[in-house]
Amino acid sequence: MLFPIKLSHLDAENQQFRHILEEVIQEYEAKQPGYELMVRSRLYILFTLLSRRFLPGEPHGRAALARTRNADRFKKLLLYIDVHYAEPITVSMAAEMMNLNPYHFCKAFKKTTGSTLIEYVNYIRINEAARLLSGSGLTVTEIAERIGCGNPNYFTKLFKQYKGLSPSQWRKETAGLSTL
């Protein structure tokens, strides 16, 4: 897949790219000391995120075959996480489900998914939170609890880390998209 010529504003994942571009424009217009470095760093982040989303990975070869085998092996765990993301899940629990010791589990999971177990669970949780923010009237606190993140402040920090916007900003930005 190649980069699209124009990113759809209807795709909620593209909001992160838009947000980064707005930050670049603000930095450039404000021209505060060091703005060039800020613009350059935000553009590096943008290009990295775009390439992760739109450029193909290694489609063939021995490494791809090993990842496919591992992905099949981890399918049961990944499906479990998709259903039980709101419940606490530890490395020990996941390793036990896979009949691996925690060290080997962490290594194999990272190799298969490209992220740690905690990063993966947080990714699933934040995507569900984004869906709830866009399509429900639940408060941010209710959504935090529903996805298994009891502390609303930590939830806000985590959401911003993954989506580039606070939950309330996300809701405002995507409010009009759900009606289109």
Wavefront OBJ file of the C-alpha trace (Angstrom):
o trace
v 0.000 0.000 0.000
v 1.227 3.515 -0.789
v 0.591 6.770 0.988
v -2.840 8.087 0.030
v -2.953 11.288 -1.976
v -5.489 12.759 0.413
v -6.301 11.524 3.912
v -9.988 11.165 4.640
v -11.287 13.359 7.455
v -13.893 10.655 8.086
v -11.239 8.227 9.330
v -10.787 8.859 13.052
v -7.202 7.548 12.960
v -6.271 10.434 10.663
v -7.120 12.969 13.386
v -3.703 12.338 14.912
v -1.998 13.397 11.659
v -4.143 16.508 11.455
v -3.314 17.400 15.054
v 0.441 17.141 14.371
v 0.128 19.320 11.270
v -1.787 21.939 13.266
v 1.020 21.956 15.841
v 3.584 22.456 13.046
v 1.605 25.421 11.688
v 1.231 26.967 15.153
v 4.965 26.642 15.842
v 5.864 28.111 12.475
v 3.496 31.060 12.837
v 4.553 31.825 16.432
v 8.275 31.653 15.530
v 9.358 31.379 19.162
v 13.023 30.587 19.815
v 13.801 27.063 18.631
v 10.668 26.795 16.493
v 12.637 25.248 13.610
v 13.619 22.333 15.831
v 10.025 21.917 17.012
v 8.717 21.942 13.425
v 11.347 19.452 12.306
v 10.711 17.081 15.226
v 6.922 17.118 14.720
v 7.410 16.426 10.997
v 9.680 13.464 11.833
v 6.924 12.126 14.096
v 4.322 12.667 11.370
v 6.383 10.877 8.717
v 7.109 8.001 11.085
v 3.423 7.560 11.943
v 2.404 7.794 8.287
v 4.985 5.231 7.239
v 3.938 2.853 10.025
v 0.352 3.078 8.858
v 0.737 3.104 5.082
v 4.041 1.498 4.106
v 4.179 -2.287 3.864
v 6.370 -4.254 6.230
v 8.542 -7.165 5.216
v 6.043 -9.232 3.210
v 8.089 -12.377 2.750
v 11.127 -14.254 3.891
v 12.090 -16.344 6.875
v 11.358 -13.601 9.432
v 7.833 -13.114 8.069
v 7.209 -16.878 8.211
v 8.354 -16.978 11.852
v 6.072 -14.017 12.698
v 3.146 -15.781 11.035
v 3.751 -18.932 13.062
v 4.056 -16.904 16.260
v 0.927 -14.923 15.370
v -1.022 -18.179 15.076
v 0.427 -19.278 18.398
v -0.607 -16.010 20.076
v -4.048 -15.823 18.417
v -5.833 -17.306 21.442
v -4.234 -14.763 23.786
v -4.906 -11.819 21.442
v -8.565 -12.835 21.132
v -8.731 -13.109 24.928
v -7.329 -9.573 25.273
v -9.799 -8.243 22.672
v -12.674 -9.537 24.807
v -11.255 -8.994 28.318
v -9.303 -5.737 27.814
v -11.097 -4.062 30.731
v -9.893 -6.712 33.186
v -6.439 -6.656 34.738
v -4.016 -8.817 32.773
v -0.462 -9.394 33.927
v 2.564 -10.748 32.135
v 2.468 -13.752 34.466
v -1.166 -14.502 33.552
v -0.492 -14.152 29.833
v 2.697 -16.224 30.021
v 0.808 -18.955 31.865
v -1.899 -18.965 29.169
v 0.828 -19.484 26.582
v 2.715 -22.082 28.664
v 5.860 -19.937 28.631
v 7.952 -18.450 31.378
v 7.487 -14.660 31.644
v 10.907 -13.842 30.151
v 10.376 -15.951 27.010
v 6.778 -14.805 26.762
v 7.794 -11.121 26.751
v 10.447 -11.734 24.128
v 8.127 -13.749 21.856
v 5.190 -11.345 22.308
v 7.315 -8.324 21.397
v 8.723 -10.120 18.367
v 5.232 -11.111 17.206
v 3.276 -7.914 17.854
v 6.004 -5.274 17.848
v 4.913 -4.097 21.292
v 4.996 -5.185 24.900
v 1.941 -6.791 26.475
v 1.136 -3.589 28.383
v 1.468 -1.453 25.238
v -0.781 -3.850 23.343
v -3.468 -3.908 26.049
v -3.320 -0.104 26.320
v -3.650 0.183 22.538
v -6.797 -1.977 22.580
v -8.196 -0.033 25.541
v -7.535 3.386 23.994
v -9.098 2.373 20.678
v -12.227 1.238 22.520
v -12.202 4.504 24.494
v -11.951 6.484 21.236
v -14.928 4.555 19.867
v -16.933 5.261 23.034
v -15.961 8.938 23.044
v -17.130 9.312 19.454
v -20.304 7.289 19.723
v -21.686 7.516 23.237
v -22.751 10.051 25.809
v -20.645 8.480 28.557
v -18.438 10.802 30.590
v -14.654 10.524 30.375
v -14.627 9.029 33.897
v -17.234 6.420 32.921
v -15.260 5.501 29.817
v -12.040 5.241 31.834
v -13.737 2.812 34.203
v -15.376 0.856 31.389
v -12.055 0.173 29.659
v -10.352 -0.878 32.894
v -8.523 2.330 33.702
v -9.961 3.432 37.034
v -7.889 6.608 37.374
v -9.301 9.312 35.042
v -6.094 11.370 35.190
v -3.976 8.393 34.122
v -6.544 7.576 31.436
v -6.309 11.125 30.043
v -2.507 10.940 29.995
v -2.573 7.529 28.307
v -5.185 8.606 25.765
v -3.146 11.662 24.829
v -0.021 9.507 24.499
v -1.728 7.148 22.027
v -4.023 9.531 20.147
v -2.258 12.885 20.408
v -5.342 14.567 21.878
v -7.038 14.582 25.260
v -10.279 12.568 25.474
v -12.388 15.730 25.521
v -10.521 17.172 22.502
v -11.008 13.837 20.713
v -14.743 13.938 21.418
v -15.022 17.520 20.087
v -12.980 16.747 16.956
v -14.906 13.566 16.131
v -18.373 14.788 17.143
v -19.228 15.995 13.654
v -17.738 12.935 11.970
v -20.261 10.507 13.447
v -23.142 12.465 11.934
v -21.720 12.482 8.394
l 1 2 3 4 5 6 7 8 9 10 11 12 13 14 15 16 17 18 19 20 21 22 23 24 25 26 27 28 29 30 31 32 33 34 35 36 37 38 39 40 41 42 43 44 45 46 47 48 49 50 51 52 53 54 55 56 57 58 59 60 61 62 63 64 65 66 67 68 69 70 71 72 73 74 75 76 77 78 79 80 81 82 83 84 85 86 87 88 89 90 91 92 93 94 95 96 97 98 99 100 101 102 103 104 105 106 107 108 109 110 111 112 113 114 115 116 117 118 119 120 121 122 123 124 125 126 127 128 129 130 131 132 133 134 135 136 137 138 139 140 141 142 143 144 145 146 147 148 149 150 151 152 153 154 155 156 157 158 159 160 161 162 163 164 165 166 167 168 169 170 171 172 173 174 175 176 177 178 179 180
